Amino acid sequence: MLRADGWVVNHKRVERIWRCEGLKVPRKQPKRGRLWLNNGSCVRLRPSWQNHVWAYDFVQARTHDGKVFRMLTIIDEYSRECLAILVARRLRSDDVLHHLADLFADRGPPDHIRSDNGPEFTAKAVRAWLGRIGVGTLFIEPGSPWENGYNESFNGKLRDELLNGEIFYTLTEAQVLIERWRQHYNTVRPHSSLGYRPPAPETVIPGRPDQVFVQWGLRPNQAFPRHRV
């Protein structure tokens, strides 16, 4: 973020300043092995283009009065963009259906959608509706959250950067602050896998050619998308 503002600074110096000020320095994540089948193929489908694979999961938190509220987080695994965070006291399979329908109408349905085996995701109504519109369901193995790694990583950032540092006095306050953080995550916060660019910036900052291709979701030898008039 400093470099985006025009600073010429080494990341090690910034980390030393973090430590001097008593701030938390991000820890390096341990490497994890992947789940493989007997024939040597990997279970998890890798996203290859935008709208190829979406992932969704639930996160739980509490307001100041101790009452629980839930969040449904939905991300695009390829672009890393957070498509929506639905915040409510209770979320059921019908709520998942209605929210997905709004996103599909706005962005188009993905090829696949990944989730765990929770009852809200495995409900017959949800699976039948997704099947009718041609969206494949990718259910992870029970007790294997690393198979939904992109969404788990996003949920960890949501908790570390917002939920652990905010007191929500009402559900409405939680909805407003969480949506504000989602917009910041998509448009401002740099992402290392995207060349330290945000997933969906409001403006495109000129940079190296390879960074421009990453921003458009293209390979260096791939042409820019053409739109019909």
BAFI-3210 file (N, C-alpha, C; in Angstrom, 3 decimals, decimal comma, padded with zeros to 6 digits):
// residues 229
n [1|2|3|4|5|6|7|8|9|10|11|12|13|14|15|16|17|18|19|20|21|22|23|24|25|26|27|28|29|30|31|32|33|34|35|36|37|38|39|40|41|42|43|44|45|46|47|48|49|50|51|52|53|54|55|56|57|58|59|60|61|62|63|64|65|66|67|68|69|70|71|72|73|74|75|76|77|78|79|80|81|82|83|84|85|86|87|88|89|90|91|92|93|94|95|96|97|98|99|100|101|102|103|104|105|106|107|108|109|110|111|112|113|114|115|116|117|118|119|120|121|122|123|124|125|126|127|128|129|130|131|132|133|134|135|136|137|138|139|140|141|142|143|144|145|146|147|148|149|150|151|152|153|154|155|156|157|158|159|160|161|162|163|164|165|166|167|168|169|170|171|172|173|174|175|176|177|178|179|180|181|182|183|184|185|186|187|188|189|190|191|192|193|194|195|196|197|198|199|200|201|202|203|204|205|206|207|208|209|210|211|212|213|214|215|216|217|218|219|220|221|222|223|224|225|226|227|228|229]
n.u [000,829|002,014|003,831|002,061|001,178|003,346|005,677|009,102|010,214|011,560|010,239|011,178|012,033|009,620|008,412|010,120|009,447|006,803|007,187|008,563|006,568|004,894|003,034|001,203|002,945|002,410|002,253|004,112|002,470|002,172|003,292|001,109|000,240|-001,293|-004,404|-004,458|-005,553|-005,581|-004,761|-003,051|-004,101|-005,242|-007,667|-008,953|-010,466|-008,858|-009,126|-009,400|-010,191|-012,020|-015,107|-015,063|-014,734|-016,507|-016,564|-018,027|-018,830|-019,524|-019,190|-018,928|-019,860|-020,224|-022,443|-022,230|-023,928|-023,766|-025,203|-025,387|-024,371|-024,371|-022,309|-022,341|-019,942|-018,858|-016,741|-014,783|-012,668|-010,621|-010,150|-009,960|-011,768|-014,109|-017,352|-019,712|-020,937|-023,136|-024,964|-026,595|-028,835|-029,721|-029,139|-030,328|-030,936|-032,722|-032,065|-029,485|-030,085|-031,630|-029,744|-027,691|-029,120|-029,495|-026,811|-026,135|-027,846|-026,716|-023,969|-023,778|-023,950|-021,509|-019,180|-018,645|-019,237|-017,879|-017,979|-018,400|-019,818|-022,098|-025,504|-026,902|-025,788|-025,909|-028,566|-031,510|-033,041|-031,234|-029,206|-030,681|-031,603|-029,200|-028,288|-030,220|-029,637|-027,162|-024,817|-022,056|-021,553|-019,093|-018,195|-016,308|-014,183|-015,383|-014,255|-011,989|-010,960|-008,955|-009,298|-011,036|-009,511|-009,104|-011,386|-011,274|-008,897|-009,644|-011,677|-010,127|-008,624|-010,719|-011,510|-009,134|-008,513|-010,796|-013,077|-011,898|-011,064|-013,134|-016,023|-019,267|-022,205|-024,814|-026,758|-027,145|-025,023|-022,916|-023,446|-023,032|-020,294|-018,968|-019,617|-018,356|-015,684|-015,468|-015,651|-013,287|-011,423|-011,750|-011,157|-008,980|-007,114|-004,018|-003,168|-001,123|-000,954|-001,868|000,030|000,377|-001,817|-005,145|-008,124|-010,362|-009,978|-011,004|-009,916|-007,527|-004,160|-001,353|001,272|003,824|003,878|003,253|001,894|-000,368|-001,595|-002,155|-004,002|-006,155|-006,806|-005,575|-003,375|000,091|000,410|-002,107|-004,903|-006,578|-009,933|-012,685|-015,590|-018,865|-020,752]
n.v [-001,202|001,209|001,456|001,707|004,247|005,711|005,523|004,553|001,876|-000,689|-003,891|-005,144|-003,078|-001,851|-003,908|-003,921|-001,461|-002,014|-003,908|-002,344|-000,566|-002,240|-003,645|-006,274|-008,609|-010,254|-013,763|-016,406|-018,783|-022,269|-024,837|-027,059|-030,404|-031,819|-033,427|-036,523|-038,851|-042,468|-042,899|-040,854|-038,354|-035,072|-034,157|-031,671|-029,236|-026,930|-023,400|-021,785|-019,591|-016,486|-016,702|-019,420|-021,176|-020,759|-020,211|-020,868|-020,242|-020,420|-018,016|-017,255|-014,931|-012,587|-010,123|-007,229|-007,760|-010,457|-012,086|-014,352|-013,992|-014,815|-015,146|-015,376|-016,003|-015,392|-016,104|-015,546|-017,889|-017,635|-014,861|-013,935|-012,186|-010,970|-011,731|-011,364|-010,774|-012,028|-011,066|-012,063|-012,978|-015,619|-018,089|-019,966|-022,699|-021,634|-018,909|-019,004|-019,822|-017,610|-015,550|-016,468|-016,520|-013,784|-013,009|-014,588|-013,506|-011,016|-011,377|-013,641|-017,243|-019,387|-021,937|-023,961|-024,523|-024,395|-025,973|-026,871|-029,735|-028,845|-028,567|-026,469|-026,249|-028,745|-029,266|-030,605|-028,881|-026,829|-028,208|-029,287|-026,980|-025,711|-027,673|-027,513|-025,094|-025,565|-025,461|-026,890|-028,787|-028,825|-030,618|-030,684|-033,108|-034,520|-032,979|-031,861|-029,038|-027,725|-028,295|-026,445|-024,144|-021,463|-020,052|-020,506|-019,187|-016,544|-016,179|-016,284|-013,923|-012,074|-012,445|-011,848|-009,201|-007,693|-008,792|-009,588|-007,178|-005,366|-004,111|-004,965|-003,413|-003,594|-005,544|-004,228|-002,405|-004,222|-005,245|-002,961|-002,282|-004,636|-004,826|-002,502|-003,205|-005,316|-003,958|-002,471|-004,559|-005,613|-003,457|-001,932|-003,202|-004,830|-007,889|-010,666|-012,809|-011,665|-010,037|-008,046|-006,368|-005,137|-007,282|-006,285|-003,472|-000,003|001,709|001,192|000,904|001,993|-000,243|-002,782|-004,821|-007,552|-007,338|-005,955|-007,869|-009,771|-008,303|-008,167|-010,764|-012,453|-014,520|-013,891|-014,343|-014,144|-012,659|-009,491|-009,311|-009,130|-007,217|-007,554|-005,279]
n.w [000,000|000,695|-001,413|-003,526|-003,015|-003,784|-002,305|-001,850|-000,484|001,584|002,380|004,674|006,319|006,894|008,374|010,596|011,720|012,352|014,425|016,324|017,050|018,326|016,843|015,179|013,334|010,296|010,347|008,785|006,824|007,448|005,200|003,524|002,767|-000,169|-001,035|-002,542|-005,037|-005,561|-008,168|-008,641|-009,247|-008,396|-005,984|-005,750|-007,778|-009,798|-010,123|-013,278|-014,759|-014,543|-012,817|-012,978|-010,736|-007,825|-004,269|-001,092|002,352|005,909|008,550|011,973|014,525|017,298|018,611|020,813|022,938|023,272|021,573|018,867|015,477|011,976|009,050|005,577|003,365|000,092|-002,552|-005,534|-006,734|-008,628|-009,267|-006,696|-005,635|-003,278|-003,500|-002,092|001,239|003,341|006,098|008,991|011,682|011,600|009,170|006,563|004,244|002,366|002,463|001,433|-001,193|-002,181|-002,063|-003,735|-006,129|-006,635|-007,050|-009,279|-011,189|-011,443|-012,058|-013,577|-013,672|-012,074|-013,267|-011,432|-007,928|-004,739|-001,542|001,969|003,686|004,977|006,223|005,017|002,527|001,347|001,096|-000,450|-002,040|-002,698|-004,122|-006,218|-007,502|-008,289|-010,048|-012,083|-013,333|-014,311|-012,723|-011,308|-008,323|-005,817|-003,283|-000,365|001,302|004,364|007,347|006,199|005,839|004,411|001,753|000,853|000,512|-000,475|000,360|003,123|003,718|003,098|005,026|007,331|007,063|007,219|009,871|011,314|010,506|010,912|012,486|014,942|015,951|016,276|017,980|017,819|018,297|017,462|015,115|012,705|012,700|012,469|009,889|008,283|008,793|008,048|005,329|004,472|004,967|003,158|000,671|000,856|000,906|-001,679|-003,416|-002,525|-000,768|-001,141|-002,846|-002,604|-004,460|-006,754|-007,824|-005,940|-006,245|-005,771|-005,775|-007,259|-008,348|-008,265|-010,138|-012,751|-012,225|-013,997|-014,835|-014,886|-017,872|-017,326|-014,910|-015,697|-017,304|-015,323|-013,847|-015,606|-015,644|-017,475|-019,445|-020,325|-023,116|-024,124|-025,752|-025,166|-023,872|-026,153|-026,720|-027,851|-029,819]
ca.u [000,000|002,934|004,372|000,996|001,107|004,538|006,841|010,127|010,550|011,754|009,244|011,806|012,017|008,249|008,188|010,822|008,623|005,663|007,609|008,878|005,305|004,108|001,974|001,296|003,537|001,781|003,065|004,149|001,605|002,880|002,926|000,268|000,166|-002,566|-005,060|-004,300|-006,189|-004,648|-004,224|-002,140|-004,771|-005,608|-009,113|-009,498|-010,453|-008,174|-009,774|-008,598|-010,651|-013,016|-016,394|-014,874|-015,060|-016,818|-016,541|-018,758|-018,722|-020,104|-018,366|-019,791|-019,356|-021,220|-022,590|-021,778|-024,838|-023,532|-026,015|-024,620|-024,812|-023,627|-021,950|-022,115|-018,930|-018,807|-015,586|-014,352|-011,351|-009,605|-009,839|-009,875|-012,719|-015,216|-018,554|-020,757|-020,952|-024,492|-024,910|-027,925|-028,830|-029,871|-029,036|-030,737|-030,750|-033,487|-031,282|-028,400|-030,673|-032,005|-028,555|-027,036|-029,910|-029,172|-025,461|-026,153|-028,497|-025,835|-022,650|-023,829|-023,610|-020,183|-019,173|-018,674|-019,249|-017,263|-018,439|-018,314|-020,996|-023,103|-026,885|-027,370|-025,230|-026,270|-030,023|-031,987|-033,505|-030,056|-028,534|-031,552|-031,642|-027,910|-028,237|-031,086|-029,017|-025,888|-023,679|-021,581|-021,256|-017,842|-018,221|-015,026|-014,270|-015,655|-013,068|-010,837|-011,191|-007,921|-009,765|-011,686|-008,448|-009,256|-012,400|-010,768|-007,920|-010,386|-012,342|-009,109|-008,337|-011,884|-011,485|-007,953|-008,460|-012,021|-013,911|-011,167|-010,735|-014,318|-017,156|-020,524|-023,258|-026,072|-026,595|-027,027|-023,635|-022,085|-023,678|-022,411|-018,839|-018,485|-019,696|-017,293|-014,422|-015,485|-015,299|-011,858|-010,687|-011,822|-010,715|-007,789|-006,154|-003,233|-003,159|000,185|-001,076|-002,255|001,067|000,117|-002,919|-006,423|-008,862|-011,277|-009,730|-011,897|-009,169|-006,365|-002,919|-000,377|002,394|004,525|002,930|002,771|000,918|-001,603|-002,244|-002,715|-005,174|-007,257|-007,057|-005,132|-001,994|000,853|000,251|-003,538|-005,406|-007,555|-011,275|-013,435|-016,994|-019,716|-021,538]
ca.v [000,000|002,350|001,568|002,224|005,685|006,360|005,356|003,580|001,377|-002,125|-004,485|-005,477|-001,867|-001,689|-004,891|-003,479|-000,403|-002,718|-004,503|-001,265|000,010|-003,260|-004,144|-007,688|-008,916|-011,484|-014,974|-017,222|-019,947|-023,534|-025,529|-028,230|-031,354|-031,889|-034,730|-037,164|-040,146|-043,570|-042,809|-039,716|-037,100|-034,251|-034,095|-030,325|-028,594|-025,634|-022,380|-021,412|-018,310|-015,852|-017,387|-020,859|-021,807|-019,950|-020,943|-020,168|-020,859|-019,622|-017,514|-016,905|-013,939|-012,157|-008,709|-006,890|-008,354|-011,890|-012,817|-014,848|-013,763|-015,603|-014,507|-016,235|-015,374|-015,977|-015,559|-016,110|-018,421|-017,219|-013,442|-013,683|-011,148|-011,351|-011,352|-010,928|-011,270|-011,910|-011,033|-012,206|-013,786|-017,015|-018,293|-021,309|-023,028|-020,685|-017,672|-019,282|-019,819|-016,262|-014,724|-016,949|-016,100|-012,380|-012,937|-015,168|-012,547|-009,856|-011,734|-014,887|-018,395|-019,979|-023,329|-024,827|-023,823|-025,285|-025,755|-028,050|-030,591|-028,340|-028,803|-025,375|-026,419|-030,047|-029,410|-031,064|-027,740|-026,116|-029,037|-029,401|-025,683|-025,531|-028,592|-027,046|-023,987|-026,013|-025,177|-028,099|-028,671|-029,447|-030,768|-031,146|-034,261|-034,135|-032,781|-031,454|-027,645|-027,237|-028,469|-025,176|-023,287|-020,046|-019,465|-020,544|-018,102|-015,287|-016,081|-015,946|-012,482|-011,362|-012,492|-011,166|-007,781|-006,971|-009,320|-009,610|-005,831|-004,512|-004,440|-004,691|-003,227|-004,027|-006,294|-003,262|-001,918|-005,289|-005,309|-001,799|-002,352|-005,780|-004,462|-001,519|-003,946|-006,072|-003,028|-002,167|-005,765|-005,779|-002,313|-001,246|-004,096|-005,585|-009,336|-011,116|-013,681|-010,848|-009,034|-006,995|-005,522|-005,586|-008,140|-005,548|-002,049|000,950|002,210|000,377|001,667|001,497|-000,962|-003,645|-005,557|-008,782|-006,982|-005,604|-009,123|-010,363|-007,540|-008,517|-012,194|-013,060|-014,970|-012,937|-014,578|-014,171|-011,347|-008,868|-009,708|-008,252|-007,157|-007,285|-004,059]
ca.w [000,000|000,655|-002,768|-004,379|-002,767|-004,301|-001,441|-002,215|000,847|001,668|003,280|005,954|007,153|007,376|009,425|011,799|012,317|012,975|015,702|017,269|017,505|018,998|015,983|014,842|012,040|009,787|010,417|007,588|006,933|007,171|003,975|003,756|001,675|-000,871|-001,018|-003,840|-005,224|-005,819|-009,523|-008,716|-009,582|-007,247|-005,814|-005,852|-009,084|-009,759|-010,955|-014,443|-015,298|-013,697|-012,831|-013,136|-009,453|-006,654|-003,007|-000,039|003,672|006,984|009,637|013,102|015,458|018,271|018,920|022,169|023,923|023,337|020,619|017,731|014,101|011,010|007,793|004,416|002,517|-001,251|-003,261|-006,806|-006,422|-009,591|-009,105|-005,251|-005,255|-002,410|-004,222|-001,158|002,618|003,865|007,560|009,592|012,895|011,203|007,729|006,202|002,839|001,556|002,381|000,483|-002,532|-002,594|-002,262|-004,941|-007,285|-006,899|-007,617|-010,623|-012,080|-011,623|-012,589|-014,329|-012,821|-012,281|-013,720|-010,254|-006,649|-003,753|-000,167|002,820|003,665|005,892|005,755|004,173|001,189|000,802|001,048|-001,753|-002,840|-003,200|-005,122|-007,400|-008,204|-008,955|-011,170|-013,164|-014,067|-014,849|-011,843|-010,652|-006,894|-005,381|-001,833|000,158|002,185|005,760|008,182|005,384|005,431|003,480|000,382|000,527|001,030|-000,814|001,219|004,489|003,834|003,162|006,325|008,314|006,939|007,747|011,329|011,843|010,182|011,267|013,570|016,209|016,409|016,307|018,843|017,117|019,290|016,860|013,877|011,614|012,710|011,913|008,443|007,645|008,887|007,279|003,917|004,215|004,881|001,899|-000,397|001,003|000,506|-003,130|-004,222|-002,004|-000,108|-002,129|-002,709|-003,079|-005,626|-007,902|-008,036|-004,952|-006,675|-005,212|-006,713|-008,137|-008,087|-008,925|-011,288|-013,095|-012,115|-014,972|-014,252|-015,819|-018,721|-016,701|-013,898|-016,392|-017,688|-014,119|-013,461|-016,499|-015,561|-018,728|-019,554|-021,139|-024,549|-024,424|-026,161|-024,301|-024,281|-027,039|-026,380|-028,990|-029,746]
c.u [000,863|003,481|003,315|000,818|002,364|005,770|007,798|010,696|010,655|010,781|009,854|011,837|010,621|007,958|008,924|010,039|007,397|006,060|007,908|007,613|004,408|002,965|002,235|001,866|002,908|002,749|003,019|003,297|002,394|002,379|002,139|000,300|-001,214|-003,104|-005,017|-005,044|-005,136|-004,030|-003,319|-002,787|-005,193|-007,124|-009,642|-009,364|-009,846|-008,909|-008,857|-009,029|-011,697|-014,378|-016,258|-015,299|-015,326|-016,723|-017,323|-018,716|-019,345|-019,030|-019,315|-019,105|-020,496|-021,267|-022,245|-022,656|-024,710|-024,332|-025,187|-025,226|-023,874|-023,386|-021,742|-021,164|-018,854|-017,663|-015,444|-012,914|-010,272|-009,189|-009,610|-010,851|-013,781|-016,498|-019,641|-020,456|-022,353|-024,437|-026,333|-027,795|-028,892|-029,832|-029,351|-030,548|-031,537|-032,739|-030,116|-028,918|-030,975|-030,774|-027,790|-027,793|-029,622|-027,796|-025,426|-026,794|-027,577|-024,551|-022,675|-023,415|-022,195|-020,306|-019,300|-018,739|-018,818|-017,762|-018,140|-019,638|-022,041|-024,508|-027,410|-026,905|-025,662|-027,778|-030,469|-032,412|-032,329|-029,394|-029,378|-031,560|-030,332|-027,783|-029,073|-030,453|-027,596|-024,664|-023,292|-021,241|-019,991|-017,855|-016,883|-015,252|-014,552|-014,370|-011,828|-011,010|-010,156|-008,323|-010,575|-010,759|-008,623|-010,257|-011,951|-009,741|-008,614|-011,068|-011,354|-008,732|-009,492|-011,862|-010,314|-008,035|-009,695|-012,689|-013,200|-010,875|-011,913|-015,325|-018,414|-021,645|-024,620|-025,767|-026,431|-025,610|-022,698|-022,235|-022,964|-020,888|-018,273|-018,549|-018,626|-015,937|-014,354|-015,106|-013,817|-011,010|-010,645|-011,109|-009,401|-006,729|-005,368|-003,224|-001,889|000,077|-001,479|-001,219|000,894|-000,819|-004,195|-007,209|-009,736|-011,102|-010,715|-011,249|-007,966|-005,135|-001,923|000,800|003,092|003,513|002,394|001,752|-000,409|-002,343|-002,866|-003,995|-006,383|-007,581|-006,637|-003,726|-001,241|000,682|-001,212|-004,015|-006,410|-008,956|-011,921|-014,919|-017,794|-020,537|-022,989]
c.v [001,253|002,547|002,088|003,725|006,430|006,237|004,330|003,052|-000,137|-002,714|-004,851|-004,260|-001,630|-002,671|-004,520|-002,373|-001,011|-003,234|-003,426|-000,642|-001,011|-003,809|-005,602|-007,856|-010,214|-012,664|-015,730|-018,471|-021,223|-024,172|-026,795|-029,134|-031,375|-033,314|-035,326|-038,494|-041,221|-043,484|-041,600|-038,408|-036,372|-034,104|-032,713|-029,768|-027,212|-024,621|-021,914|-020,112|-017,741|-016,518|-018,885|-021,593|-020,720|-020,838|-020,151|-020,980|-019,914|-019,213|-017,047|-015,888|-013,545|-010,636|-008,487|-007,508|-009,870|-012,711|-013,163|-014,333|-014,509|-014,797|-015,576|-015,501|-016,127|-015,312|-016,241|-016,585|-017,928|-015,769|-013,046|-012,598|-011,719|-010,834|-010,834|-011,486|-010,997|-012,055|-011,097|-013,040|-015,269|-017,087|-019,751|-021,518|-022,080|-019,364|-017,840|-019,222|-018,406|-015,404|-015,169|-016,507|-014,642|-012,246|-013,491|-014,213|-011,374|-010,211|-012,945|-016,046|-018,895|-021,390|-024,300|-023,942|-024,807|-024,941|-026,998|-028,808|-030,145|-028,509|-027,693|-025,542|-027,732|-030,271|-029,774|-029,906|-026,995|-026,914|-029,160|-028,105|-025,431|-026,451|-028,133|-025,935|-024,319|-025,676|-026,463|-027,845|-029,452|-029,483|-031,331|-032,371|-033,800|-034,045|-032,388|-030,014|-027,113|-027,436|-027,259|-024,042|-021,810|-019,375|-019,448|-019,430|-016,750|-015,118|-015,753|-014,470|-011,648|-011,334|-011,699|-009,654|-007,007|-007,530|-009,300|-008,218|-004,890|-005,036|-004,016|-004,601|-003,661|-004,814|-005,354|-002,700|-002,959|-005,358|-004,168|-001,932|-003,513|-005,481|-003,434|-002,214|-004,733|-005,177|-002,668|-003,350|-005,889|-004,675|-001,681|-002,234|-004,906|-007,071|-009,875|-011,968|-012,928|-009,777|-007,828|-005,919|-005,999|-006,408|-007,374|-004,053|-001,161|001,550|001,303|001,257|001,136|000,839|-001,772|-004,418|-006,814|-008,487|-006,612|-006,856|-009,796|-009,643|-007,903|-009,998|-012,952|-013,613|-014,002|-013,123|-014,617|-012,771|-010,816|-009,220|-008,661|-008,340|-006,832|-006,019|-004,408]
c.w [000,000|-000,754|-003,730|-004,212|-003,201|-003,434|-002,048|-000,903|000,786|002,686|004,631|006,884|007,716|008,501|010,707|012,499|012,986|014,363|016,741|017,845|018,195|018,179|015,610|013,446|011,536|009,847|009,100|007,807|006,648|005,887|004,313|002,522|001,057|-000,828|-002,418|-003,860|-005,523|-007,210|-009,723|-009,066|-008,310|-007,190|-006,159|-007,261|-008,968|-010,611|-012,070|-015,084|-014,349|-013,908|-013,104|-011,871|-008,415|-005,419|-001,972|001,247|004,690|007,982|010,732|013,994|016,395|018,342|020,392|023,250|024,004|022,356|019,379|016,429|013,168|009,741|006,734|003,492|001,198|-002,008|-004,617|-006,611|-007,383|-009,371|-007,655|-004,784|-004,323|-003,054|-003,298|000,226|003,156|005,377|008,104|010,862|012,574|009,683|007,430|004,702|001,931|001,400|001,404|-000,944|-003,012|-002,884|-003,502|-006,192|-007,639|-007,548|-009,036|-011,617|-012,389|-012,365|-013,524|-013,436|-013,090|-012,838|-012,555|-009,012|-005,574|-002,351|000,655|002,764|004,682|005,343|004,860|002,726|000,535|000,739|-000,367|-002,643|-003,458|-004,322|-006,392|-008,191|-008,937|-010,161|-012,351|-013,977|-014,515|-014,028|-011,131|-009,198|-006,570|-003,859|-001,367|001,037|003,612|006,577|007,418|004,916|004,464|002,022|-000,087|000,945|000,727|000,118|002,676|004,722|003,931|004,516|007,437|008,269|007,497|009,265|011,909|011,669|010,613|012,519|014,918|016,754|016,513|017,322|018,111|018,147|018,759|015,595|012,687|011,534|012,126|010,400|007,721|007,649|008,074|005,787|003,553|004,097|003,591|000,722|-000,349|000,551|-001,013|-003,895|-003,771|-001,531|-001,141|-001,809|-003,352|-004,340|-006,879|-008,198|-007,144|-005,503|-005,990|-006,221|-007,694|-007,900|-008,836|-010,162|-011,506|-013,071|-013,128|-014,282|-015,319|-016,655|-018,065|-015,624|-014,534|-016,807|-016,485|-013,733|-014,320|-016,438|-016,801|-018,575|-020,470|-022,632|-024,972|-024,760|-025,160|-024,795|-025,167|-026,675|-027,639|-028,751|-030,118]
res [m|l|r|a|d|g|w|v|v|n|h|k|r|v|e|r|i|w|r|c|e|g|l|k|v|p|r|k|q|p|k|r|g|r|l|w|l|n|n|g|s|c|v|r|l|r|p|s|w|q|n|h|v|w|a|y|d|f|v|q|a|r|t|h|d|g|k|v|f|r|m|l|t|i|i|d|e|y|s|r|e|c|l|a|i|l|v|a|r|r|l|r|s|d|d|v|l|h|h|l|a|d|l|f|a|d|r|g|p|p|d|h|i|r|s|d|n|g|p|e|f|t|a|k|a|v|r|a|w|l|g|r|i|g|v|g|t|l|f|i|e|p|g|s|p|w|e|n|g|y|n|e|s|f|n|g|k|l|r|d|e|l|l|n|g|e|i|f|y|t|l|t|e|a|q|v|l|i|e|r|w|r|q|h|y|n|t|v|r|p|h|s|s|l|g|y|r|p|p|a|p|e|t|v|i|p|g|r|p|d|q|v|f|v|q|w|g|l|r|p|n|q|a|f|p|r|h|r|v]
***
